[in-house]
Amino acid sequence: MQRPSATAVADPVTPKTWLARLNQFFLGEPKDRQELVEILQDAQERNLFDSSALTMIEGALQVSEMQVRDIMIPRSQMVVVDEKLSVQEMLPIIIQSAHSRFPVIGESRDEVVGILLAKDLLRYLVDSNTDEFSIRDILRPAYMSPESKRLNVLLNEFRKSSNHMAIIVDEYGGVSGLVTIEDVLEQIVGDISDEHDLEEDQYITYSEEKQYALVKGLTPVEDFNEFFDVMLAEDDFDTIGGLVTKQFGRVPKSGEKIHHQKLIFEVVRADSRRLHLLKVSRT
């Protein structure tokens, strides 16, 4: 009786044989981006790389399709410094915002004369010699970008020019917002902690002075209801971010607001996939 040949026995799918299939797939070229994403998702499910790597790959693919206007901080939310202010008058703005870079404006927000780095003020504070202070002496040039520029192009320009902030202008040359290098990188690697972030185990922080609360998008609706003494529906959504996204009918952009059940929800930070941080106040 003839023994079955070795090729008649099905080999288990190993990472090595699967990688060969992946290589063969790429040689045939994916039909579209969705097909490429599907095979990458399949590779992740087979533990060829972890979910964090998949998230970054998907983010990098999205960045090549997104435009600056999709993630920019709107003009109304920009923290700016008037060039006429003294060092003492600038300090409260810098301390309260806790940012490191500030657009400096002239007669209006459409006249951005440069970028101020907070660290450049230190020598004036140490020397206490502010009488001869002129903000124009320490300003960095403002980097301008149109709203339509693609994020991958802007990121490459950030890298080449060593700029970390771009002032965004509309088709008429007016300032419409700003984008930082962190905003772009968050589209690839996910949320990056900054001065607005809460403690890891803290979902809600309320400010008595400002009469609003910073709320993480991942806050359970049940916890949100208990904190604000409201009765938002808990059946359809587990998190407040999901609930607010449903009210918008899409993933909202930073700066957008919506009223719901006597509360004002303002988006502080969101990316193209989900909502990260909200500012919530009562109407």
Backbone bond lengths (Angstrom), bond angles and torsions (degrees), N, CA, C in turn:
res aa  C-N    CA-C-N  psi(-1)  N-CA   C-N-CA  omega(-1)  CA-C   N-CA-C  phi
1 M - - - 1.468 - - 1.527 108.89 -
2 Q 1.316 116.11 131.08 1.472 119.84 -175.59 1.517 110.69 -79.34
3 R 1.325 115.60 131.45 1.458 121.18 177.77 1.538 109.79 -70.89
4 P 1.343 118.06 144.82 1.468 119.41 175.18 1.515 110.60 -65.79
5 S 1.299 116.07 142.27 1.465 119.65 179.82 1.505 110.57 -70.22
6 A 1.336 115.68 162.32 1.462 120.95 -178.09 1.512 110.98 -63.33
7 T 1.339 116.06 -29.59 1.464 118.48 -177.37 1.517 111.46 -74.99
8 A 1.338 116.93 -13.56 1.462 120.05 179.97 1.509 111.71 -80.14
9 V 1.316 117.14 -13.85 1.460 121.74 -178.90 1.524 108.50 -93.77
10 A 1.372 116.91 125.43 1.479 121.06 -178.38 1.515 110.09 -71.37
11 D 1.313 116.10 125.33 1.455 120.65 176.88 1.514 110.07 -82.92
12 P 1.340 117.94 143.04 1.465 119.68 174.38 1.523 110.19 -65.22
13 V 1.341 114.87 150.60 1.465 119.37 179.05 1.520 108.71 -75.39
14 T 1.287 116.61 115.07 1.464 122.16 178.89 1.511 108.61 -107.20
15 P 1.359 116.98 160.99 1.465 119.17 176.44 1.518 113.04 -52.47
16 K 1.371 115.37 -35.40 1.456 118.69 -177.78 1.522 110.95 -67.56
17 T 1.383 116.03 -47.88 1.462 118.21 179.87 1.513 110.59 -67.82
18 W 1.322 117.31 -33.96 1.469 119.13 179.31 1.522 110.46 -67.60
19 L 1.327 116.89 -39.17 1.463 119.68 177.74 1.526 110.68 -62.68
20 A 1.358 115.99 -33.96 1.457 118.94 176.60 1.519 110.06 -63.89
21 R 1.348 115.95 -40.42 1.458 119.55 177.59 1.532 110.66 -65.41
22 L 1.334 115.40 -39.48 1.462 119.34 179.06 1.529 109.89 -62.30
23 N 1.337 115.64 -41.82 1.459 119.89 179.12 1.531 110.91 -63.27
24 Q 1.348 114.81 -41.38 1.456 119.33 178.18 1.525 110.90 -63.47
25 F 1.340 114.95 -37.85 1.470 119.71 179.35 1.535 110.76 -61.96
26 F 1.322 115.94 -45.72 1.463 119.22 -178.55 1.522 111.85 -67.55
27 L 1.339 116.53 -32.31 1.448 118.54 177.45 1.520 110.91 -63.65
28 G 1.351 115.67 -31.54 1.447 120.36 177.52 1.516 112.74 -81.94
29 E 1.332 117.33 -8.49 1.452 124.71 179.52 1.528 111.62 65.42
30 P 1.357 116.84 124.27 1.467 120.43 176.07 1.517 109.84 -61.64
31 K 1.323 115.72 148.86 1.460 120.39 -179.25 1.527 110.75 -70.67
32 D 1.313 116.01 -36.24 1.458 119.97 -179.86 1.521 109.26 -155.55
33 R 1.329 116.36 179.30 1.463 121.15 -177.02 1.528 111.35 -66.62
34 Q 1.315 117.27 -35.72 1.457 120.75 -179.69 1.525 110.78 -62.13
35 E 1.336 116.22 -40.02 1.459 120.17 178.34 1.528 110.58 -64.97
36 L 1.323 116.62 -37.43 1.460 121.03 176.72 1.525 110.89 -63.83
37 V 1.335 116.82 -45.05 1.461 121.03 179.88 1.525 110.63 -62.57
38 E 1.325 117.05 -39.10 1.468 120.68 -178.61 1.523 111.58 -63.41
39 I 1.322 117.40 -41.42 1.463 118.47 -179.94 1.526 111.29 -71.18
40 L 1.344 116.79 -31.65 1.464 119.72 175.71 1.529 110.54 -67.93
41 Q 1.325 116.22 -39.49 1.472 120.14 177.31 1.526 110.39 -64.27
42 D 1.317 116.15 -38.76 1.463 120.48 177.69 1.525 110.32 -64.43
43 A 1.339 115.87 -39.61 1.469 119.64 178.30 1.521 111.06 -63.73
44 Q 1.326 116.74 -39.31 1.466 120.21 179.11 1.528 110.88 -65.57
45 E 1.343 116.68 -39.60 1.455 120.85 178.61 1.524 111.55 -64.17
46 R 1.317 116.83 -26.20 1.473 121.49 177.19 1.525 111.76 -88.43
47 N 1.360 115.90 8.11 1.469 122.04 176.42 1.517 113.65 64.49
48 L 1.341 116.64 29.06 1.457 119.13 173.71 1.520 110.76 -76.04
49 F 1.345 117.40 -24.21 1.459 123.15 169.37 1.518 107.28 -156.48
50 D 1.338 116.00 164.20 1.460 118.80 -172.30 1.523 111.87 -85.46
51 S 1.338 115.30 173.41 1.461 121.33 -176.22 1.527 112.18 -65.97
52 S 1.340 117.16 -30.39 1.467 119.69 178.72 1.527 110.87 -64.87
53 A 1.322 116.46 -40.47 1.461 120.60 177.91 1.529 110.54 -64.33
54 L 1.346 116.29 -40.34 1.460 119.79 178.56 1.528 110.93 -63.37
55 T 1.331 116.02 -41.48 1.465 120.06 179.21 1.528 110.99 -60.24
56 M 1.332 116.42 -41.90 1.464 119.79 -179.95 1.528 111.69 -68.65
57 I 1.336 116.76 -37.82 1.468 119.32 178.40 1.524 109.65 -64.52
58 E 1.331 116.62 -45.42 1.463 120.55 179.43 1.527 110.27 -63.67
59 G 1.340 115.96 -39.59 1.458 119.93 178.42 1.515 111.71 -63.22
60 A 1.339 116.49 -41.51 1.465 120.27 179.22 1.522 111.06 -63.79
61 L 1.330 116.81 -37.40 1.461 120.16 177.62 1.524 111.04 -66.42
62 Q 1.331 116.47 -38.87 1.465 120.44 -179.60 1.527 111.68 -68.68
63 V 1.326 116.33 -36.59 1.467 120.20 -178.69 1.524 111.27 -59.25
64 S 1.316 117.25 -33.66 1.463 119.90 -179.73 1.519 112.04 -70.98
65 E 1.336 117.43 -15.51 1.460 121.24 -179.83 1.527 112.47 -102.59
66 M 1.331 117.40 -21.60 1.461 120.96 -174.72 1.526 111.33 -83.81
67 Q 1.326 114.70 153.89 1.456 121.25 176.48 1.520 110.29 -109.42
68 V 1.332 115.84 163.23 1.460 121.39 -177.97 1.532 111.46 -55.80
69 R 1.335 116.86 -39.66 1.464 120.44 -177.63 1.528 112.28 -61.00
70 D 1.339 117.59 -20.73 1.466 120.92 -177.47 1.522 112.76 -71.74
71 I 1.321 118.40 -24.04 1.464 119.89 -174.97 1.522 113.82 -127.52
72 M 1.333 118.18 -0.96 1.470 119.66 -172.80 1.533 111.81 -66.11
73 I 1.327 114.72 148.06 1.458 121.57 170.48 1.523 106.64 -76.30
74 P 1.329 118.64 120.24 1.471 119.91 -174.07 1.516 112.57 -64.82
75 R 1.310 115.36 156.43 1.466 123.51 -177.42 1.529 112.34 -50.47
76 S 1.341 116.48 -42.00 1.469 120.49 -177.23 1.523 112.68 -66.01
77 Q 1.356 116.96 -20.53 1.467 121.21 -178.00 1.529 112.70 -99.09
78 M 1.312 117.08 -4.28 1.459 120.17 -178.90 1.528 111.03 -67.54
79 V 1.320 116.34 133.79 1.469 121.07 172.97 1.523 106.65 -92.75
80 V 1.331 116.18 112.19 1.463 120.49 -174.90 1.528 110.18 -119.23
81 V 1.333 114.56 165.17 1.466 122.10 177.54 1.522 107.95 -123.23
82 D 1.320 116.48 131.41 1.466 121.28 177.17 1.524 108.62 -78.96
83 E 1.314 116.43 134.35 1.467 120.03 -176.80 1.532 112.19 -65.13
84 K 1.325 118.26 -16.95 1.461 121.05 -178.32 1.528 112.53 -83.31
85 L 1.330 118.05 -10.26 1.457 121.09 -176.97 1.528 111.47 -72.58
86 S 1.323 114.99 148.95 1.463 120.63 173.36 1.527 108.99 -82.51
87 V 1.326 116.36 171.15 1.462 120.59 178.24 1.528 110.06 -58.64
88 Q 1.337 117.17 -43.85 1.462 121.24 -178.59 1.521 111.50 -63.41
89 E 1.323 116.70 -33.81 1.465 120.10 179.75 1.529 111.95 -77.25
90 M 1.324 116.97 -24.93 1.458 120.35 178.85 1.527 112.18 -77.18
91 L 1.328 115.88 -32.88 1.462 120.13 -172.45 1.528 113.96 -54.50
92 P 1.351 120.40 -46.65 1.469 118.91 179.57 1.525 112.96 -58.65
93 I 1.330 116.95 -37.29 1.463 120.81 178.83 1.522 110.31 -64.81
94 I 1.333 115.79 -44.94 1.463 121.04 -177.72 1.529 111.32 -67.61
95 I 1.329 116.09 -42.85 1.467 120.45 -178.08 1.518 110.56 -67.72
96 Q 1.324 117.21 -43.61 1.461 120.63 -176.50 1.524 111.75 -67.05
97 S 1.309 117.23 -41.24 1.468 119.74 -178.10 1.524 112.24 -79.37
98 A 1.330 116.31 -31.02 1.476 122.61 -178.98 1.522 112.19 63.11
99 H 1.326 117.48 21.55 1.456 120.28 174.56 1.529 109.82 -82.07
100 S 1.315 115.16 167.47 1.466 119.47 178.49 1.523 112.33 -107.07
101 R 1.345 117.25 -18.38 1.461 121.91 -178.89 1.527 109.92 -131.70
102 F 1.342 115.80 141.29 1.460 120.60 -176.58 1.523 110.65 -137.93
103 P 1.327 118.23 129.85 1.462 119.55 169.94 1.528 109.10 -66.32
104 V 1.307 116.54 134.72 1.466 121.41 177.93 1.525 107.34 -105.62
105 I 1.346 115.70 126.94 1.463 120.13 -174.63 1.523 111.45 -111.05
106 G 1.329 114.29 158.43 1.463 121.31 175.77 1.505 110.48 -97.42
107 E 1.333 117.05 -112.56 1.460 121.56 -176.70 1.524 112.84 -72.57
108 S 1.334 118.04 -27.03 1.465 121.61 -179.80 1.525 109.33 -151.90
109 R 1.338 115.97 176.00 1.467 120.22 178.98 1.523 112.20 -70.15
110 D 1.309 116.81 -14.21 1.459 119.72 176.25 1.527 112.13 -80.61
111 E 1.322 116.47 -11.87 1.463 120.81 179.59 1.527 109.55 -107.92
112 V 1.320 116.14 84.58 1.462 121.66 177.76 1.522 107.78 -90.01
113 V 1.327 116.04 112.67 1.466 120.35 -174.11 1.522 112.51 -91.07
114 G 1.333 117.32 -10.93 1.458 119.87 179.59 1.518 111.15 164.87
115 I 1.323 115.88 -176.27 1.461 122.73 179.93 1.527 109.03 -118.10
116 L 1.320 115.38 129.44 1.461 121.12 178.15 1.523 109.68 -99.34
117 L 1.324 116.38 128.10 1.460 121.89 171.47 1.515 108.30 -95.22
118 A 1.325 116.16 125.28 1.462 120.21 -176.14 1.522 111.74 -55.46
119 K 1.324 117.47 -34.63 1.467 120.35 -177.62 1.529 112.10 -65.46
120 D 1.335 116.99 -23.17 1.462 119.89 -179.38 1.525 112.51 -71.66
121 L 1.327 117.30 -13.91 1.467 120.56 177.61 1.522 112.64 -85.55
122 L 1.331 116.82 -13.15 1.468 120.05 -172.67 1.524 112.53 -59.26
123 R 1.315 117.21 -42.20 1.470 118.98 -176.40 1.520 111.76 -64.92
124 Y 1.328 116.96 -29.27 1.461 119.25 177.88 1.529 110.78 -73.13
125 L 1.322 116.04 -31.69 1.463 119.56 179.09 1.525 110.43 -75.27
126 V 1.338 116.10 -38.79 1.465 119.93 -179.71 1.523 110.63 -67.55
127 D 1.333 116.07 -43.66 1.466 120.02 -178.22 1.526 112.79 -79.46
128 S 1.344 115.74 -15.18 1.477 121.14 -175.84 1.527 111.26 54.79
129 N 1.325 115.04 26.24 1.462 119.71 -178.89 1.528 108.66 -108.27
130 T 1.326 115.25 77.01 1.456 120.26 -176.04 1.526 112.62 -99.53
131 D 1.344 117.04 -3.81 1.466 119.13 -179.03 1.524 111.45 -64.74
132 E 1.321 116.17 -33.89 1.461 120.40 -178.06 1.527 111.83 -95.87
133 F 1.319 116.42 11.81 1.464 120.62 -176.24 1.528 111.37 -69.45
134 S 1.312 115.76 131.05 1.464 122.85 172.16 1.522 107.14 -135.88
135 I 1.320 116.20 116.62 1.462 119.73 -174.54 1.521 112.10 -61.44
136 R 1.329 117.09 -27.05 1.463 120.30 -179.54 1.534 111.61 -63.88
137 D 1.361 116.01 -23.24 1.469 119.69 -178.45 1.528 112.08 -71.36
138 I 1.320 117.04 -23.12 1.468 119.00 -174.20 1.534 112.95 -117.59
139 L 1.316 117.67 3.07 1.466 120.20 -178.92 1.521 111.57 -69.39
140 R 1.320 115.37 142.91 1.463 121.42 170.68 1.533 107.97 -96.53
141 P 1.320 118.73 150.77 1.478 120.39 179.18 1.525 110.74 -61.12
142 A 1.312 116.01 141.72 1.462 121.14 176.94 1.523 109.44 -84.56
143 Y 1.317 115.78 129.93 1.468 120.76 178.65 1.526 107.92 -92.38
144 M 1.324 117.89 122.88 1.456 123.46 -176.34 1.529 110.51 -101.95
145 S 1.330 115.18 145.14 1.458 119.94 178.68 1.523 109.63 -145.72
146 P 1.332 117.76 140.46 1.469 120.08 175.93 1.533 111.37 -73.39
147 E 1.328 115.57 156.82 1.466 120.79 -179.62 1.524 112.22 -62.29
148 S 1.312 116.63 -28.51 1.469 121.17 -172.73 1.525 113.94 -83.52
149 K 1.318 117.73 -6.19 1.477 119.60 -177.27 1.529 110.17 -65.08
150 R 1.317 116.08 139.31 1.466 120.29 179.60 1.529 109.95 -76.26
151 L 1.338 114.82 147.57 1.467 119.78 -174.13 1.519 112.72 -64.36
152 N 1.331 117.98 -36.46 1.462 118.26 -179.88 1.525 111.42 -66.13
153 V 1.349 116.46 -32.74 1.463 120.22 176.89 1.523 110.07 -69.13
154 L 1.353 116.29 -43.41 1.465 120.05 179.24 1.524 110.98 -63.13
155 L 1.319 117.32 -40.77 1.463 120.42 179.93 1.523 110.61 -62.70
156 N 1.308 116.95 -40.43 1.465 120.69 177.91 1.527 110.97 -64.83
157 E 1.342 116.90 -38.30 1.461 120.35 178.21 1.524 111.18 -69.33
158 F 1.323 117.52 -37.43 1.464 120.89 173.94 1.521 109.96 -57.19
159 R 1.320 115.58 -45.48 1.465 120.60 -176.58 1.524 111.39 -64.27
160 K 1.324 116.72 -42.29 1.463 120.62 -176.89 1.530 112.63 -73.37
161 S 1.344 116.83 -35.65 1.466 120.51 -174.52 1.514 114.15 -95.14
162 S 1.348 117.00 -8.32 1.473 122.86 -176.60 1.527 112.33 64.25
163 N 1.334 118.02 17.21 1.462 121.46 172.81 1.516 109.67 -80.38
164 H 1.331 115.70 148.50 1.459 120.60 178.48 1.524 111.66 -117.33
165 M 1.322 117.39 -1.86 1.458 121.43 -178.28 1.523 109.56 -144.61
166 A 1.336 115.48 139.02 1.458 120.74 175.81 1.521 108.95 -124.69
167 I 1.325 116.57 134.69 1.456 122.16 174.13 1.531 106.87 -88.03
168 I 1.331 116.35 125.71 1.458 121.25 -174.65 1.529 109.95 -96.46
169 V 1.320 115.24 131.29 1.470 120.39 -178.68 1.521 109.67 -118.97
170 D 1.348 115.59 149.35 1.454 120.37 178.22 1.525 110.70 -87.58
171 E 1.320 116.48 -173.47 1.466 120.83 -175.35 1.523 112.97 -66.61
172 Y 1.346 116.98 -18.00 1.460 120.35 179.73 1.528 112.65 -97.62
173 G 1.320 116.50 2.40 1.455 120.49 178.91 1.511 114.69 89.06
174 G 1.338 117.22 2.05 1.456 120.78 177.84 1.521 111.29 -82.73
175 V 1.322 117.00 150.02 1.469 121.24 179.82 1.534 109.45 -73.20
176 S 1.315 116.49 126.66 1.460 120.39 179.81 1.525 113.06 -113.27
177 G 1.343 117.41 -11.16 1.457 119.50 178.86 1.518 111.48 166.78
178 L 1.311 115.31 -164.66 1.461 120.32 175.77 1.517 109.81 -147.11
179 V 1.315 115.17 158.69 1.464 122.69 177.56 1.519 108.06 -137.06
180 T 1.330 116.72 136.67 1.458 121.04 175.54 1.521 109.85 -106.58
181 I 1.303 116.16 164.30 1.468 119.71 178.83 1.526 110.44 -63.26
182 E 1.332 116.58 -29.74 1.464 120.51 177.24 1.518 110.89 -64.57
183 D 1.336 116.99 -39.38 1.460 120.72 179.03 1.525 111.07 -59.77
184 V 1.333 116.14 -39.85 1.464 120.20 -179.59 1.528 110.53 -71.13
185 L 1.330 116.61 -44.91 1.463 120.27 -177.95 1.518 111.75 -63.50
186 E 1.337 117.05 -31.71 1.463 120.11 179.05 1.521 111.83 -63.96
187 Q 1.322 117.49 -26.19 1.459 119.89 177.07 1.520 111.02 -68.84
188 I 1.343 116.75 -21.76 1.466 121.13 -178.42 1.525 111.34 -97.91
189 V 1.317 116.81 -51.94 1.464 120.29 -171.88 1.521 113.14 -97.18
190 G 1.338 117.50 -6.22 1.456 119.56 -176.99 1.514 111.38 95.25
191 D 1.320 115.76 -172.29 1.456 122.16 -172.83 1.524 111.86 -61.56
192 I 1.342 115.85 133.54 1.454 122.98 175.42 1.517 108.26 -112.45
193 S 1.331 117.39 130.32 1.462 120.52 -178.21 1.514 110.82 -63.22
194 D 1.349 115.58 138.80 1.458 119.88 174.99 1.514 109.31 -143.61
195 E 1.349 115.77 -165.05 1.456 119.80 -172.97 1.513 113.88 -66.93
196 H 1.344 118.20 -16.06 1.451 120.70 179.26 1.527 111.99 -88.03
197 D 1.331 117.79 -13.62 1.450 120.25 -171.83 1.521 112.28 -70.29
198 L 1.331 113.24 147.85 1.451 120.50 177.00 1.523 109.01 -93.25
199 E 1.336 115.72 171.47 1.456 119.29 175.69 1.528 109.18 -61.23
200 E 1.321 116.12 154.54 1.463 121.14 -173.79 1.522 112.05 -56.14
201 D 1.332 117.22 -39.48 1.454 120.55 -176.93 1.526 112.44 -97.94
202 Q 1.318 117.90 14.00 1.457 122.10 -177.07 1.524 109.50 -116.13
203 Y 1.335 116.49 123.00 1.452 121.27 -177.54 1.527 112.37 -91.75
204 I 1.322 117.32 -35.40 1.461 120.94 -172.20 1.529 110.15 -132.71
205 T 1.338 116.42 133.98 1.459 121.83 173.12 1.522 108.40 -128.97
206 Y 1.326 115.85 124.37 1.464 120.60 -177.22 1.517 110.60 -105.83
207 S 1.340 115.90 137.38 1.455 121.94 177.85 1.526 109.27 -107.84
208 E 1.321 116.92 111.60 1.467 120.91 178.57 1.524 110.38 -62.92
209 E 1.328 115.94 -39.34 1.464 120.83 -177.07 1.523 111.48 -65.05
210 K 1.332 117.39 -43.03 1.460 120.81 -175.54 1.521 113.17 -95.54
211 Q 1.332 116.27 -8.75 1.466 120.71 176.78 1.539 113.33 60.93
212 Y 1.313 116.18 39.27 1.462 119.04 172.00 1.522 108.28 -148.90
213 A 1.333 115.31 165.91 1.454 121.38 179.04 1.518 109.94 -122.07
214 L 1.331 116.48 141.43 1.457 121.71 169.73 1.521 107.40 -90.55
215 V 1.317 116.03 126.33 1.463 121.35 -173.36 1.518 109.43 -127.66
216 K 1.315 116.97 126.09 1.454 121.06 176.40 1.528 110.22 -68.94
217 G 1.327 115.78 144.54 1.457 120.02 178.37 1.518 112.56 -62.08
218 L 1.335 116.92 -26.65 1.464 121.16 -178.89 1.529 113.21 -83.97
219 T 1.327 117.87 4.54 1.466 121.19 178.82 1.526 110.34 -61.00
220 P 1.332 119.25 125.79 1.467 120.50 176.24 1.528 110.69 -59.58
221 V 1.320 117.19 139.04 1.462 121.37 -179.27 1.521 110.26 -58.70
222 E 1.328 116.71 -35.67 1.467 120.86 179.27 1.530 111.03 -60.99
223 D 1.331 116.85 -43.98 1.472 120.84 178.70 1.525 110.47 -67.45
224 F 1.332 117.01 -38.21 1.468 120.99 178.87 1.525 110.04 -62.58
225 N 1.331 116.66 -45.74 1.465 120.49 179.88 1.520 111.69 -60.43
226 E 1.308 116.10 -40.91 1.465 120.32 -179.10 1.528 110.72 -66.68
227 F 1.332 117.35 -40.74 1.465 120.90 -177.50 1.527 110.85 -67.81
228 F 1.356 116.89 -45.12 1.461 120.63 -175.25 1.532 113.15 -94.48
229 D 1.330 116.56 -1.43 1.469 121.55 -179.45 1.531 110.34 56.53
230 V 1.328 115.98 51.66 1.460 122.11 177.43 1.528 108.36 -126.10
231 M 1.338 114.97 175.93 1.462 120.00 -176.88 1.527 110.32 -127.30
232 L 1.326 116.58 57.87 1.462 119.64 175.83 1.531 109.14 -69.74
233 A 1.326 116.51 144.29 1.463 121.20 -176.74 1.525 111.11 -61.22
234 E 1.324 115.87 130.38 1.459 121.32 -178.34 1.522 112.40 -104.67
235 D 1.332 117.25 -5.17 1.464 119.83 -172.95 1.518 113.08 -76.17
236 D 1.341 116.18 -41.07 1.464 119.77 -172.89 1.519 114.12 -85.81
237 F 1.344 116.70 -26.57 1.462 119.96 -175.07 1.520 110.83 -134.81
238 D 1.325 115.25 140.57 1.462 120.43 177.93 1.523 111.38 -85.21
239 T 1.346 117.16 -31.25 1.464 120.46 -174.31 1.520 111.06 -119.08
240 I 1.336 114.87 156.81 1.468 120.24 179.17 1.530 110.30 -68.70
241 G 1.323 116.94 -29.81 1.457 120.11 177.22 1.521 111.78 -62.69
242 G 1.332 116.37 -42.34 1.459 120.79 177.56 1.515 112.00 -65.35
243 L 1.325 115.73 -40.25 1.464 120.30 -179.96 1.530 111.36 -64.58
244 V 1.341 116.82 -45.71 1.461 120.58 -178.99 1.531 110.53 -67.36
245 T 1.324 117.25 -38.97 1.460 120.32 176.98 1.523 110.58 -59.45
246 K 1.328 116.59 -39.10 1.467 121.17 177.29 1.528 110.66 -63.07
247 Q 1.322 117.80 -39.62 1.462 120.97 179.79 1.529 111.13 -64.24
248 F 1.325 117.04 -37.08 1.459 120.62 177.47 1.528 111.32 -73.65
249 G 1.325 116.28 -28.22 1.457 120.36 -175.62 1.512 112.86 83.18
250 R 1.341 116.57 8.42 1.468 123.66 -178.65 1.521 107.46 -171.27
251 V 1.322 116.85 173.13 1.468 119.50 174.45 1.526 107.28 -76.85
252 P 1.340 118.26 116.59 1.470 120.66 -176.60 1.527 111.69 -74.72
253 K 1.327 114.96 164.92 1.462 121.48 177.77 1.525 110.11 -100.70
254 S 1.308 116.74 160.94 1.460 121.85 177.25 1.530 109.89 -56.60
255 G 1.346 115.62 134.56 1.458 121.01 178.58 1.509 114.12 97.04
256 E 1.334 118.04 -16.71 1.464 120.43 -179.96 1.526 110.62 -75.87
257 K 1.336 115.19 148.22 1.468 121.28 -178.60 1.511 110.38 -126.83
258 I 1.334 114.93 155.68 1.455 120.62 174.13 1.526 108.53 -150.92
259 H 1.330 117.62 143.69 1.459 123.32 177.23 1.523 108.53 -98.90
260 H 1.319 116.29 133.56 1.462 120.53 178.97 1.521 109.09 -152.57
261 Q 1.322 115.48 120.11 1.467 122.64 177.98 1.537 112.69 49.45
262 K 1.318 115.80 56.09 1.464 123.51 175.62 1.523 113.65 64.14
263 L 1.331 116.35 20.18 1.461 121.30 175.97 1.524 109.15 -124.86
264 I 1.329 115.84 147.25 1.463 121.54 174.42 1.523 107.76 -106.61
265 F 1.322 116.01 120.10 1.461 121.86 177.59 1.529 108.03 -104.29
266 E 1.332 116.39 118.45 1.459 121.45 176.71 1.524 108.83 -115.50
267 V 1.309 115.76 129.19 1.464 120.65 -177.83 1.519 109.59 -78.27
268 V 1.318 116.42 118.25 1.463 121.76 176.80 1.520 110.02 -88.58
269 R 1.316 116.33 -42.78 1.473 119.31 179.76 1.523 110.22 -149.37
270 A 1.313 115.58 133.46 1.464 122.10 176.29 1.516 107.68 -153.66
271 D 1.313 116.46 155.37 1.451 119.39 172.01 1.523 108.21 -118.22
272 S 1.308 117.26 -168.37 1.460 120.17 -174.87 1.516 112.67 -71.78
273 R 1.346 116.53 -11.10 1.458 119.34 -175.99 1.511 114.13 -108.80
274 R 1.333 117.13 -34.17 1.467 117.87 -176.21 1.524 111.06 -157.27
275 L 1.309 113.29 168.98 1.458 121.95 -179.24 1.525 108.39 -96.61
276 H 1.331 117.68 131.04 1.464 121.11 -174.99 1.531 113.90 -103.59
277 L 1.337 117.16 -43.46 1.451 119.76 -172.74 1.523 110.77 -145.43
278 L 1.354 114.82 137.02 1.466 122.02 -178.78 1.513 110.65 -122.71
279 K 1.331 114.70 150.74 1.460 120.78 168.71 1.533 105.28 -109.59
280 V 1.337 116.76 121.77 1.459 120.82 -173.64 1.529 109.34 -120.10
281 S 1.333 115.55 129.39 1.468 121.35 176.26 1.518 108.92 -138.53
282 R 1.313 116.26 164.25 1.464 120.33 179.24 1.516 110.48 -88.88
283 T 1.334 116.45 147.57 1.459 120.56 178.15 1.523 109.29 -74.88
